[in-house]
Amino acid sequence: MSRMDEDIADLFEQYKDEVRDIIQSLDTNIVQIEQDPSNSEVIFSIFRHLHSLKGSSSMFNVDNMALIAHKLEDLMQSVDSDNSILRKHPNIVDLLFTGNDFFQEIITNLEDDIDYINLTPDHAKFIEEMTRQIAAIEGSSSGIVEKAQALLTELERILPEYEELNTNGLQKAADDLTACIRISTTTQDQSAGIRYSYDGIDLTDHLVAFESGLKGLKADGANPEIINGFFNEIESMVDALLNVADEQLMGLLQEINDGLGMYHERSLEMDPMIIEFFSQIYADLKSTLDAELVGSGDLHKKDFDGSPSELGFNNGKPLKVKVKSKTIRVNEKKIDMFLESVGKLIIQSESLNHLQHAFDAQGVSPDIIKEFSFVNRSISNDIIQLQQSIMEVRQVVMDNILKKFPRLVRDLSREMGKEVEFKISGQTVAIDKSLLEDVEQALIHLVRNAIDHGIEGPDQREAVGKNRRGLIKISVLQEETSILIEMSDDGRGIDYSAVQKKALDRGVITSEQLAKMSDRETERLVFFPGITTKTEATDISGRGVGLDVVMSNIKKWSGEVELVNKPGHGTKISLRLPITNTLLTNQAIMLKLIDQTFCLPLDSILEIVTIPAENIHRHKEQIIFEHRNRIISVVEIEKTLGLTLGRGKNGNSSTMVILKSEEESQKAIVADEILGQQKIVIKKFELAAFQNLELFQGFCLTGDGRAVLVLDAETLLH
């Protein structure tokens, strides 16, 4: 593959990433205008996304995407000119969702088939449907204007006959209607309604002239006057921006200068290729400059006397459009390689600590040890800062997954015939990218269960005094070292007896266990595979898979799941996860079991205590001891690990490492010796033969170069 081919491939990957971002943004925006059809800012945002999608897809010859985006853009142009159209034609929202689904289908197929760029029969049928919708809108609008014009003509004819009557009010209404007709018939392909600026410089006129020049070139590219006027306007705009442009805009200006230079130096003809080049520059400029929605009256007051509020633009106040922050796309593999290198540095730092202790033991000069210690601390601090930086690089905001849920809730609630209000908070909280997929799947299962199991139908809710519309909320909070995600609904809650019956039928619990089961224990049953309170399975839920997936996905990342149930009033499920999975270092204790050394992460330990021998007992083949008025059972780890070497005697007491647990009962392991504490980097097992060692998270390298197995406290507890 040539260098150029590689560059094009990289650009195509960037294009696909951008399309995916646009699809997600469109989903969110379409849900918003369905709820608030008069929101001009959201309407403009949809229009802008479709315009960008059309341009970039055309550049890569993805014709199916470009043609659908182009037709949707035409549809949104009609909506943008009259916000009331959405209320008159609510099926437009369904068309937008269908179009966005086609975008998703196309980008998914492009992953496997790079030639999936032509219209399919379904695509063509959809475009025909949009064409009919646009015609219906235009026909409707045209009819209204014609009828209004006829009314005005009749009024003008009869008003003079009634001079003796007070017709001022009628005359004013006629004047207002005349002004409205003049506004509605104003050309829509001008830049009225959008003001473009950069660093305080108003560039609207330059953009209007740029667009006008492009139209002139497309109509008559051989006319010297049109060509010279176009280039003069571009040069004037470049001069206005040169002294204030940042790096991104300067790149565009350089492209313009290169294009102008090439055209003049080579005496090229104004062919379609050059026009397309400047058309792309125009599109890039519009997306780079600051855009501001204003009423047409603000830009062209000479055309009419109506106020901006007459056009529906937020009572005449400008609506700001967010400008994208600068980012660069980096292959995730490169970040992982960098991450691996930082992990090696941490291990080397621990080696320096080990070396420092060795120097001290060998009687090296205190001055040398002091200087070595200073350098060692400096290196260690730099590595910690590097670790924090790489953690931040791998973090993304929760909005990356949360913005998908308004569409999901909307579609599922309509399918189930339910009315659901959906609220989100905490979209800007950051989380490690590696956690995103599992968190997203967990939340999808929770939302599906809430809509299918929890939220009642509108009539049922009304019958028990609830609002016809159910409420589902997802909130994200950042705590000191973790992220708390809460999903709640105000539905019927969980039927404890139904859960217990299902668990008993499936053999998950016995009759004896059921007889003394608490509500807390029953709540935990819903996370077992196969447990569902639905009598019939549907496409949404009822197969007994869902909440067990939630539990396994969260536990996989050392997270916690908690359920609070209020029968008749709803449920709340809390997911607590580490801020990042990129915890390059873990503080851990080194301990000796029999004659073997193991590591146990410090965050798995509740406390380490010394228990006198007389307080340790054996009850029903289980070793137990009492501590802080609680009975704690001992995991005989040497039997579990199959260690048969003789245990060293610790005299009249034993060192107990009590493990953290969510359960009411607590467990501990016996350590023959605590060797110390140090930072470790946990490495996962890569060889298949080691992946069956369920009692271990992986292994780590100590400061003296030894490989030590890291115990998994979660497995030991169960």
N, C-alpha and C positions, 0 to 999 in steps of 0.2 A: 504494500500500500504506500503510495507516494505521500509526501508531507502535505500536499494540498488535499488529498483524499482524507487524511487524518484530521485536518482542520475542519473540513466540511462535516465529517462524522461527529466531531466534538460540537460543532454549531447545531447539528440536528438534534443531538442529545439535549442541548440547552433549550432548543425550541420545544421539545417534548416536555421538559420540566416546566417551562413557562406555560404551556397549554394546560398542564395539570393544575397549576396555580390558578389560572383563569377559570377553569371549570369549577373549582371549589369556591372561588369568589362569586361566580355567577349563581351557583346554588344558593348561597347566602343572600345575595341581592334579590333574587326572584322571590324567595320566601318573604323578604321584607316588603316588596311592593305588593305582594298578595295581601299582606296585612295592612299596608298603608299605600294605596294606589296613587296618592297625590304627592308622594315624596320625590321631589324633583332631583334631589342629590343622588338618590339611588337609581333613578331612571337614567340620569346622565352617566353614572358609573357603569351600568349595564351596556349602554351605548358605547362607551369608551372601551370596555373589555371586548366587545364584539368587533369593533374597529381594529383593535390591536391583533385579534385572532385572525381576522380576514387578511391583514397585511402580512403577518409572519407566515401564515399558511400558503399564501400566494408565492412568497419568496422561495419556499421549499417545494412548490408544485404539489402541495397536498390539496388537490382541487375540490374533493368532497367537503373537507372542512371549510375551505375558503368560500365555496358557493353557499353553504348553509349559513355561515356567519354573515355573508353579504346580505342574504335575504332577511335574516333576523335583524340585521342593522337597519334595513329599509323599514321593517315593521316597527322597530323602536323609534325611528325618526318620526313616524306618524304619531306614536305615543308621546314623544318629547314635545311635539308641537301643540298637543292638547292632552293634559293629564287626565281629563275626564273620560278619555277613550277607554282606559283600563276598567273603569266602573261600568261602562256601557258594553264592553266586550271582555268579560272575565275569562273567556277561553284563551285569551292571549297569554295568560300566565301558563296554562297547560302547554301551549305551543313553545314557550320559552323553555320550560322544563324538558319537553321532548327533544328540542334542539340541543340542549345541554347533554342529554343522555346520548344523543348521536355523537357529540364531540367525544364523550367518554368512550363510546364504542370504537370510534375511529382511532383514538390514541392508543387504546388497548390492542387493537389489531395491528397497528404499526409496529408494535414490539416484536411480533412474529413474522409480519409480512410487510416489508418496506414498500411494496408496490400497492398497498391498500390505499390508493389515493383517488380513485374514481368513484363517481356516484353509483350507489346500488339502487335497485328499484324502490326500496323503502325510502332512501334519501330523496329520490326524484319525486315520489309521492308526497313526501313531507314539504318539499319546496313548492309543489303545486298547491298544497293546502295553505301555505303561508301567502302565496300569491292571491288566492281567493280572499283570504282574510284582509290583506292590504286593500284589495279592490272594494271590499265591503265597507271598510273604514272610510276610504276616499269617497265612495258613493254616498255614504251617510252624511259625511261632512259637506259634500257638494250640495246635496239636497237641502240641508239646513240653510246654507248660505243663499241658495236660490230662493227658498221660501221667504227668508228674511228680506232679501232684496225686493221681492214682489210686494211684501208688506210695506216697505219703505216707499216704494213707488206709489202705492195706493194712498198712503198717508200724505205724501207731498201733493197728491192731486186734490184731496178733500179738505186739508187744513185751511187753505185760504177761504173756503166757503164758510168757515166758522170763526171769522174775525171777532165777532161780538162776544164770543165765549172765551173763557180763560183756558187757553190750550198750552200754557207754558210747560206744565208737567209732561204733557204728551210730546211737545216739541223736544224737550230735553231727552226723553226716552228715545226718540227717533235719532237724535244726534249721537247719543251713546251707542246705539245699535250700529250706526254708520261707522263710528270709530272702531267698533269691534270687528266689523266685516273687513275694514281696511287692514287691521292687524292680522286677521286670520288668513288673508290672501297675500300677505307679504311673502316674498320668496324665502323658502326654507333652507336653501343650499348656501346661504351666506353664513358668516361667522357670528351673526347676531345671537346674543345670549351667552357667549363665552368670551371672556377677556383673558388674553395671554400676556404674561409678563415674566421678566427675569431680573432679579436683583433690583427691583423697583422700576425697571424700564418697561413701559407699556409697548408691547410688540404686536398688539392686535391688528393694527393697520398693515404691518409688514406681512403677517400671516394671511390676511385677507387678500393682499396683493399677490403673495406667493401662490395661493390657491387659484386666484383669477388668472395669473400668468400660465399656470399649468393647464387650465381649461383652454386658454387661447392657443397654447402650443399643440394640444391634442386636436383642436379644430383646424388650425392652419399653421403647422410647424415650419413652413417655408417663408412666412411673412417676416422680413427683417425688423419691422417696427415692433412686432410682438416679441421677437427674440431679444432685441436690444433692451426693450422695456423690462422684460423678465430678469435679464442678467443685471441690469442697473439696480433693480429693486433688491435682488439678492445681495449684491455688493454693499448696498446701503445698510442692510440688516447686519451683515457680517461686521462692518465697521462699528455699528452701535454696540456689538456684543464683545468684541475682541478684548477690551480692557477689563471686563468683569467676568468672563467665562471661567468656569471651573474645569477640571480635567475632562469630565464626561462631555460637557458642551464643547470644549475646545477640540475634542476629537471630531465632533460633527462639523464644526467650522472648518477644520482641516480637510475633511472629506469634500466639503463644498468648494474650497479653494482648489483642491486637486482636480475636481470635475471641471471647474471653470478654466483652469490652466490647460487641461487636456483638450478641451473644446477649442480654445483659441489657438493653441500651438499647432494643433493638427488640422485646423480648419475643417472640423467635422461637420457633417450635416445633422440637423436636428431630427434624429431618427427615434423610433419608439423606445429603443434601449436607453438613450439619454433621458428621455422624458420619464421613463420608469425609474431611473436613477434618482432624479430630482423629486419624483413622487415619494420614494422611500425616505429621502432626506426630510421631506415635508412631514411625513408621518412620525419620524423619529423626533423632529423638533417639537411637534405638538405634545408628544409624550414626555419630553424633557422639561419644557417650560412649565411655569406655575400657571395652572388653569383656574379660572374663577367664574362660576355661573352668576350671571346678572340678568335682570330683566332687559328685554330688547329696548325698552324706553330709555335705559341708561346709555345705550350705545348709539341709538338712532332717534333721538328725541325730535328731530326735524320731521320725521315721517308721521308722527301722530301725537295726540295730546294725552293719551291714556297713561296711567301710572304703571310702574313695574308690577305692582300687586295685581293688576288686571290680568297679567300673564300667568299668575299662579306661582311666582318665584318668591316664596317665603316672605310675603309682605314687603317686597322690594329690597330685602336685605340680601347681599351676595352670599352664595353658598360655596364655601371653600371645598376644593377637591384635594385630597391628600396626595402628596408627591412621594413616590417610592424612595426609600432610603437606599444608599449605595451598598451593594453587596457583591461578593464574588462567589462563584460556585467552585467548590473543591471536591474532587473525587474522595469519597469516604475512605477508600483504601489507603490513600495518602495520610489521612488523619490517623487511621489505625496503625500505620507504620511509625508515625511520629509518637503515637501513644506507646508503642512497644519500646521505642528508644528511651522514652522518659522512664518507663518501668525498669529498664536496665540501669539507668542512672541512679534510681532509688536503691537498687540492690548494691551498686558500687558504693553508694553513700553509707549503707550499713556495713560494708566491708571496711570502710575507713574507720567507723566506730569500733569495729572489732580490732583493727590494727592499733588504734589508740590505746585500748585496754592492754593489748600485748606489749606495747612500748612501756607502759607503766609497770607491768609485771616483770619486765626485763631490766628495770632500773635505768631506763634512758633518762637523760638529763631533763629535769623539770622544765627548764626554759624551752627546750625543744618540744616537749609535750604540750606546753602552753601555746606555743606558736602553731603547732600542728592542730590543736583543738580549735583555735581561732579560725584557721583556714577551713577546717572541717565544718564548723558551724555555718560559715559563709556559703560554702557549697550546698549544704543541706537547705539553707533558706532559699537559695536560688532555685533549687529543684522543687521546693514547695510552691514557689511562685509559678514555675513552669507547669506544675501539675494543675494549679488552679486555672491557668490560662487554657490548657487543653480541655479541662472540664467545661469551661464556658464555651469553647468552640463547638463542642459536641451538643450543646444545649439548644433547644428550639422552644418557641412559645407553644403553650397548649392550644392556642387558636388553630394550629395546623390540623388538629383533629376535631376540635369542638365546632368549627365552622361547617362540618359535614352534617351535624345533627339536626339543625332546623329542617332540612329537607327530609331526613329520615323520619322524624316525628310527624311531619306533614303527610308524607306518603302512607305511613303505617296507620295513622289515626283515620285517614280517609278510607283506607282499605277495611278497617275494623268498624267503620261507622261510628266513630267516637269523636268528640270535640276535645282537643287538648291544647292548652297554652304551654309554651316551652320557654324557659328562662335560663340564661347562662351568665355566669360571672367568673372572673379570674382568668380570662383568656390570655393575659399577658404573662402569666406565671411560666417560668422556664422549666423544662424537664429534659433529661438526657434523651437524645434521638433514638438510642437503641431500645428505649422503653416504649416508644410511641405506639408501635404496632400492637403490642400486647395490651396496653392501656385502652387503645381504641376498640379492640375486639371485646374487652371486658365491658366497656361502656355500652357498646352496641347490644350485647346480651342483656344488660340491665335495663336499657330503654325499651327493648322489645318485650321483655317480661313485664315491665311496668304498664305498657300500653295494653298488652294482651291479658295479663293476669290481674293487674292492680286497678287501673282506671275503669270505672263502670261506664255503661252507656248513658247518654244524656238523660233519658227518661228515668233510669234507675237512680241516678244522682239526684235528680229533682225530687224523686219520691222520698228520699231520706234527708231532704233539706240542704243538699249541696248545690253549688253552682253547676250548671249544665256542663260547663267546660272544666275538664280535669286540669291539674297543674303538675308538670314535671320540671324539676330544677336540677341543674348540674352546677356546682360551685367548686372552684379550685382555690385553695389557700396554701401559701408557702409558710412552712414552719422552719425552725432553725436548721434542721438537717434533713427534713423530709417534706413531701408534698401531700396534702390531704385533699382528696377528691370525694365529694359527697353527691350522691344521686338520690333525690327524694321524690315521692309522689303523694298525692292526697287521695289515693284510691281506697280500696276495701281492706288492704292489709293482707297478712298471711293467715290462713286458717290452720291453726296448730293441729287440730284433730285430723284434718285431711293429710297433713304432712306426716304425722305419726302413723296413720293407717297405711299410707303408701310405703313408708320405711319398713313397717312390720311385714307387709305383703311381699316386699322384695328381699326380706331377710337381712336388712341392714341392722335391725335391732331385734331383741328378743322380747317376749311378753314381760319378763321380769324387769328388763331395762325400761320398758315403756311405763310400767307401774310407778317407777320412782323418777321419771324424766322431768326435768325442770324446763321452763320456757326457754331459758338460755340454751340448753342442750338441744331443744327442738329447733331453734333458729339455725343452729349449726348443721342440722340435717339437710336443710334445703340446698346446701353446697355439695351434697353427695351425688355422684352420677346416678341418673335414672329416677331421681326424686322430682315429681311434678304433681301439682294439684289439678292439672287439666285432665278431664276425662277423655277428650279427643284431641289428637294432634292436628295442628294446622301448619301452614307454611311459615308462620311466625314463631310459634313455640308449642310446647306440649309434648316434646319427645324425651324430656328428662335430661337434655343437655342444655347448658346455658350457664347456670350459676356455678356448676362445678368447673366450667371453663374459666369463669371469673376468678375463682379461688386459685386454680393452678397457674393462671397467667400472672397473678399478683405475687403468689408465693415464690414463683420462679425468680423474682428479683428481690427476694427477702422483704417483701411487703406484707401488710396486714389487711385483713378484711373484717369489717364489723357491721352487723345488721341490727337495726332497731325497728321493732314492729309494733304498730298501734292498730289492732284490729278495728276495722271500720273507719280508720282515719288515714291509713297509708303506711309506707315504710321509708326508711332511710338507710342506705348502704354506703359505708365509708371505706375508701381505699387509701391506705397510707403507704407511700413509696419513698425510697431514698431520692434525693434531689437528682442524683446522677448515678448511673451504673459505672461511671468511669472513676470509681474510687480506687485510684492507682495503689494507694497504700491502706492497709488496715493495721491498727494497733492490735497486737496479739500477745498472748502469753505462751511461752515455751514450757511444756510440762513433760515429765517422764512417767510413762505407764509401763510397769514391769521394767524391762531394760531398753524400751524404745522411746524415742523422742517424737512428740507430736506438737502441732500448733493448734490453738483455739482462739478465734477472733474475740477481742475484748467485748464487742457489742453483743456477744452471745452469753456473756457471763453476768449473773446477778450479783454474786459475791463469792469470795473464797474464805472459808472458815476452817478452823481446826476443831475437830470433834473428839472428845475423850472416848476411849474404847468402851467404857461402861455405858455410854449413851447410844451405842450402835447395837441394833438388835436385828434378828432375823424373824420375819413373820410370814408364814405361808410361802416359804422359799423366796421371799423378797427381803432384801436388806433395807432397813429404814432407820432414820434417826429424827430426833425432834430439834427444831431450831426456830426461835422466835414464835413459839407456841403453835408451830405447824409441823405436821408429819411430812417428811421428805423421803421419797424412795430413791435408792441408789441404782444406777445403771451399771451392771457388772460388765464393764466394757472389755475386760480381758477375755471373757467368754465370747462376747459378740465378735471381737476381732480374731479370736482363735489363738490368743497368746498363751502359751503353756509354760513359759519360763517362770522360775520361782519369783515371787514378789518380795521385794526388799521390805524389811520390817521398819516401821517408823516409831517403834516403842509403844507407848500407851495411848496414842492418838492417831487420827487419820486426817489428811488434808482433803476437804470436800470442796469441789467446784460446783456451785449451784447454778444451774442454767436458767436463763430467762424463758418464760413460758406464758402463753395466753391462757392456758388452762388453769383451773382452780388448783389442781394438784401440781406439785413441783418435783423436779428430779435433779439429781446431782451425779457427778462421777468422782471416783477416788483418784487422786494424783499422788504418785509416790514421791514426787519432788517437783516444785515449781522452779524452773531454771531461769526465769526472768521475762522481761517484756521487751519487744522490739517491733519496728515497722516491718510489715511484710507485703509482698506483691503476690496475690493469689493467681496462679496459672492453672487454667483448666486442662484436664487430661485430653490429649489429642488421640492417643492410641486407643483403639476399640477395646482392647483387653483391660484397660484401666477404667473405662467408663462405667463398668458394672460395680465399681467400689462405691456403693451408695452412702457409706458412712463418712465419705470424704468429699469436701468441696473441690479439692485439687491439691496442688503442692506449692511450696515456696522454697526459695533459696535463702539460706541464712548468711550472715555476714562472713562466716568462715568457709562458705562455699558448699555446705551440705544441702541436699534436697530433703525436705521434711514434709510429710503429709499433713494437710489441714483438715481437722475434724469438722463435720457438719452437725451443728447442735440441733437443728430442726429434725434431722433423721434420728439422732440419739433420743430425742424426746418421745418419738413415736415408735 
